[in-house]
């Protein structure tokens, strides 16, 4: 690979890892795989913190391979490229999201929808890559990734704001565009005002939609209306407000991860309306009659491919869309994960890797 002496960064990488289901992260030295001709090596400057980092570090899904280095909203500066790399050069600002490999030949990979790879995409961390190595994430000094799974970060986006777009952003942008929510004049309801939820509000507004935030917390009203600019705020436990809003929404985006029933929300949809699920509750309940009556539908989505990521980043750069973040040093990561578990973040933690994580 050509570059600025990156080899020490690739082969002697410093990260923060969890060693057991306590999920406690601490410094961890490791080596990344051997660089190939199509690989891009980059020095990580920032990495967003996703709830998936809590799930994996604490083995809440039951398949974590310790030690695990989390982080999949990764942004940095290219330090070296392989001989066959054509899309990037040293000095470029790049990033990658939740995956770093895929089969590259299935119908979805051919459309650059790699997140839907029929053979299963390789996750950015805690996955077995095609060469047998274990992937490790962005809570580390350097990243090594095939150029196909890198995206350029537009100059108009600050690096600390770009990272969360690669997960929290794309997870709402991709299905919103796919299902026509970007057509002017739609009415869109958003359940949950977290990392993805607040970006859904921003995207919906930029698309020219009338935006309604649906929340169990009255305390979020001022934030939703005054800061994020939603047009309407409904406390879902208020029966009168819910009845007034019946059959008023073309779409609902459900970003909530807690278990809940869908029936009260389905009643808000117009005939032919759609409820989009992107949250990760363990269980959801609804009455089938509430779908039959009114031709309503429930769809799901997770993430987006590299083509959509590039489109989204350009869209955000051109429309001034960025997450609201709390920038933290890596030494604060355990407290951040605890706060994230308690929904105590506005709206995304981002780790200042460049400013706080250094090789000894």
C-alpha positions in Angstrom: 0.0 0.0 0.0 1.1 3.5 -0.7 0.8 6.2 2.0 2.4 8.0 4.9 3.8 5.1 6.9 0.5 3.8 8.0 1.7 0.2 8.6 2.3 0.7 12.3 -1.2 2.0 12.6 -2.7 -1.1 10.8 -0.6 -3.7 12.6 -0.4 -2.0 15.9 -3.9 -0.7 16.5 -5.1 0.6 19.8 -8.8 0.3 20.7 -11.1 0.1 23.6 -12.7 -3.4 24.1 -15.1 -5.3 26.3 -13.7 -8.6 27.6 -16.9 -10.0 29.1 -20.7 -9.5 29.5 -20.2 -6.7 32.0 -19.6 -4.7 28.9 -16.9 -2.6 30.5 -14.5 -1.2 27.9 -10.8 -0.6 28.5 -7.7 -0.2 26.3 -6.8 -3.1 24.0 -4.0 -3.5 21.5 -4.6 -5.6 18.4 -3.6 -6.0 14.7 -5.9 -5.6 11.8 -5.8 -8.0 8.8 -3.1 -7.8 6.2 -3.9 -5.0 3.7 -4.9 -6.0 0.2 -4.7 -4.2 -3.2 -8.2 -2.8 -2.9 -8.0 -1.7 0.7 -8.1 1.8 2.2 -6.4 2.4 5.6 -7.6 5.5 7.5 -6.8 7.2 10.8 -10.0 7.4 12.7 -10.9 10.9 14.0 -14.4 10.3 15.3 -16.9 7.5 16.0 -20.5 7.7 16.9 -22.0 5.6 19.7 -25.0 3.5 18.8 -27.3 1.4 21.1 -25.9 -1.6 19.2 -22.6 -0.9 21.0 -24.5 -1.6 24.3 -26.1 -4.8 23.0 -22.8 -6.3 21.7 -20.5 -5.2 24.5 -22.9 -6.7 27.1 -23.7 -9.8 25.0 -27.4 -9.0 25.1 -27.9 -10.8 21.9 -26.0 -13.9 23.1 -23.3 -14.2 20.4 -20.6 -11.7 21.2 -17.0 -12.9 20.6 -14.8 -11.3 23.2 -12.8 -9.2 23.2 -15.1 -6.9 21.2 -14.2 -3.5 19.9 -17.5 -1.6 19.2 -18.2 1.4 17.0 -19.7 1.4 13.5 -20.2 5.1 12.8 -16.6 5.7 11.8 -15.0 8.7 10.2 -11.4 9.5 9.5 -8.6 10.5 7.1 -7.0 8.2 4.5 -3.4 7.3 5.3 -2.7 4.7 2.7 -4.4 3.0 -0.3 -3.8 -0.3 -2.1 -2.3 -0.5 -5.6 -5.7 -1.1 -7.1 -7.7 1.5 -5.2 -9.3 4.0 -7.6 -11.9 5.9 -5.6 -9.7 7.3 -2.8 -6.4 8.9 -2.2 -4.3 9.8 0.9 -5.8 12.7 2.7 -9.4 12.1 1.8 -12.0 12.2 4.5 -13.9 8.9 4.5 -16.1 6.8 6.7 -17.9 3.5 6.9 -21.0 2.3 8.7 -22.3 -1.0 10.0 -20.7 -3.4 7.5 -17.3 -3.9 5.9 -17.8 -6.7 3.5 -20.4 -8.7 1.5 -20.6 -11.3 -1.2 -20.4 -8.7 -4.0 -22.3 -10.8 -6.5 -25.9 -11.3 -5.3 -28.7 -9.2 -6.7 -28.5 -6.7 -3.8 -24.8 -6.3 -3.8 -25.0 -5.6 -7.6 -27.3 -2.7 -6.7 -25.0 -1.6 -4.0 -27.6 -2.5 -1.4 -25.0 -4.5 0.5 -26.8 -4.4 3.8 -29.3 -6.8 2.2 -26.6 -9.2 0.9 -28.2 -12.6 0.5 -25.2 -14.3 2.0 -25.1 -11.9 4.9 -23.0 -8.7 5.0 -19.9 -8.7 7.3 -20.5 -6.4 10.2 -18.0 -3.8 11.1 -17.3 -5.5 14.4 -17.6 -8.9 16.1 -18.0 -10.6 12.7 -15.9 -13.2 10.9 -14.6 -11.6 7.7 -14.0 -13.6 4.5 -10.3 -14.2 5.4 -11.3 -15.6 8.8 -10.3 -12.6 10.8 -12.5 -11.0 13.5 -13.7 -7.5 12.6 -13.1 -4.8 15.1 -14.8 -1.4 15.2 -14.2 2.3 15.3 -13.4 2.7 19.0 -9.8 2.4 17.8 -7.0 4.4 16.2 -7.1 3.0 12.6 -9.6 1.3 10.2 -8.8 -1.0 7.2 -11.6 -1.6 4.7 -12.1 -2.5 1.1 -12.7 0.7 -0.9 -16.2 -0.6 -1.9 -17.4 -0.1 1.7 -15.9 3.4 2.2 -17.8 6.5 1.5 -16.4 10.0 1.0 -17.4 12.6 3.6 -18.4 15.9 1.9 -16.4 19.0 2.9 -19.6 20.7 4.1 -20.0 18.1 6.9 -18.0 18.4 10.1 -16.4 15.0 10.8 -17.9 14.8 14.3 -21.3 15.2 12.8 -20.8 12.8 9.8 -20.4 9.6 11.8 -23.9 9.3 13.2 -25.3 9.7 9.7 -23.7 6.4 8.7 -26.1 4.5 11.1 -28.7 6.7 12.8 -29.1 8.7 9.6 -29.1 6.0 6.9 -31.5 3.8 8.9 -34.2 6.4 8.4 -33.1 8.1 5.1 -33.0 4.8 3.1 -36.6 3.6 3.8 -38.0 7.2 3.8 -36.8 7.6 0.2 -37.6 4.1 -0.9 -41.2 4.4 0.3 -41.9 7.9 -1.2 -41.8 9.9 2.0 -39.6 12.5 0.2 -42.5 13.6 -1.9 -43.7 17.0 -0.9 -46.9 17.3 1.0 -46.9 14.1 3.0 -47.9 13.9 6.6 -45.4 11.9 8.7 -45.5 10.8 12.3 -42.4 9.8 14.2 -42.4 7.6 17.3 -39.3 8.1 19.5 -37.0 11.2 19.6 -33.6 9.6 19.9 -30.7 9.4 17.6 -32.6 8.1 14.6 -35.9 9.8 15.5 -34.5 13.4 15.7 -32.9 12.8 12.3 -36.1 11.5 10.9 -37.7 14.8 11.9 -35.0 16.7 10.1 -35.3 14.6 7.0 -39.1 14.8 6.9 -39.1 18.6 7.3 -36.5 18.9 4.5 -38.7 16.7 2.2 -41.6 19.2 2.7 -43.7 17.0 5.0 -45.9 17.9 7.9 -44.2 16.4 10.8 -45.9 15.0 14.0 -43.8 13.7 16.9 -45.6 11.0 18.9 -44.2 10.6 22.4 -45.0 9.2 25.8 -43.0 12.1 27.4 -44.7 15.5 27.6 -41.3 17.0 28.6 -40.1 16.5 25.0 -42.6 18.9 23.5 -40.6 22.1 23.6 -37.6 20.3 22.1 -39.7 18.7 19.3 -41.4 21.9 18.3 -39.0 24.6 19.2 -35.6 23.0 18.5 -36.3 20.4 15.8 -39.2 22.3 14.2 -41.9 19.6 14.2 -45.3 20.9 13.3 -47.3 18.9 15.9 -46.6 17.1 19.2 -48.9 14.4 20.5 -48.7 12.8 23.9 -49.7 9.3 23.1 -51.3 8.6 26.5 -53.7 11.5 25.9 -56.8 9.9 24.4 -58.3 13.2 23.2 -55.2 14.2 21.3 -55.0 10.7 19.7 -58.6 10.8 18.7 -58.3 14.2 17.1 -55.3 12.9 15.1 -57.1 9.8 13.9 -56.6 9.0 10.1 -54.3 12.1 9.7 -51.0 10.5 8.8 -49.7 9.1 5.5 -46.7 7.5 7.3 -45.5 6.6 10.8 -41.8 5.9 11.5 -41.4 3.8 14.6 -37.9 4.2 16.1 -38.8 3.0 19.6 -37.0 0.0 20.9 -39.2 -0.7 24.0 -42.0 -3.2 23.7 -45.3 -1.6 22.7 -48.5 -2.2 21.0 -49.1 -0.7 17.5 -52.8 -0.4 17.5 -53.0 3.2 18.8 -50.6 4.2 16.1 -52.3 2.3 13.3 -55.5 4.3 14.1 -53.6 7.5 13.2 -52.9 6.3 9.6 -55.0 7.3 6.6 -56.4 4.7 4.3 -53.5 3.1 2.6 -51.1 4.4 5.2 -47.8 2.8 6.2 -46.0 2.2 9.5 -42.3 1.8 9.1 -40.4 -0.2 11.8 -36.8 0.6 12.4 -36.6 0.2 16.2 -35.6 -3.1 17.8 -38.2 -4.1 20.4 -38.3 -7.7 21.5 -42.0 -8.0 20.8 -44.7 -6.0 19.1 -48.5 -6.6 19.2 -51.3 -5.4 17.0 -54.7 -6.5 15.9 -54.8 -7.7 12.2 -58.2 -6.0 11.8 -56.4 -2.7 12.2 -54.4 -3.5 9.0 -57.4 -4.9 7.1 -59.6 -2.0 7.7 -58.0 0.9 5.7 -55.5 -1.1 3.6 -52.7 -0.3 6.0 -49.3 -1.9 6.0 -46.3 -2.5 8.3 -42.9 -2.6 6.8 -39.4 -3.0 8.2 -35.9 -1.7 7.3 -32.4 -1.8 8.6 -29.6 0.4 7.4 -28.8 1.1 3.8 -26.2 0.3 1.2 -23.2 2.3 0.1 -25.0 4.0 -2.8 -27.7 5.3 -0.5 -25.1 6.4 2.0 -23.3 8.5 -0.6 -26.6 10.0 -1.7 -27.6 10.7 1.9 -24.3 12.4 2.8 -24.6 14.7 -0.2 -28.2 15.4 0.6 -27.2 16.3 4.2 -24.4 18.5 3.0 -26.6 20.4 0.6 -29.5 20.8 3.0 -27.7 21.5 6.2 -28.9 18.4 8.0 -26.7 17.1 10.9 -27.3 15.3 14.2 -27.3 17.0 17.5 -24.4 15.4 19.4 -22.5 15.3 22.7 -18.8 15.0 21.9 -16.9 12.8 24.4 -13.4 11.5 25.0 -12.9 7.7 24.8 -12.2 7.7 28.5 -15.9 8.5 29.0 -17.2 5.6 26.9 -18.4 3.4 29.8 -20.4 6.3 31.3 -21.8 7.1 27.9 -23.0 3.5 27.3 -24.7 3.6 30.8 -26.4 6.8 29.9 -27.4 5.5 26.5 -29.0 2.5 28.2 -31.1 5.0 30.2 -32.0 7.1 27.2 -29.9 10.0 28.7 -28.4 11.5 25.6 -29.2 14.4 23.3 -29.2 12.9 20.7 -26.0 11.0 19.9 -22.7 10.5 21.7 -19.7 10.9 19.4 -16.2 9.8 20.6 -13.4 12.2 19.8 -11.0 9.5 18.8 -8.3 11.8 17.4 -8.3 14.0 20.5 -8.3 11.3 23.2 -7.0 7.9 21.9 -3.3 7.7 21.4 -0.7 5.0 21.1 1.7 5.0 24.0 
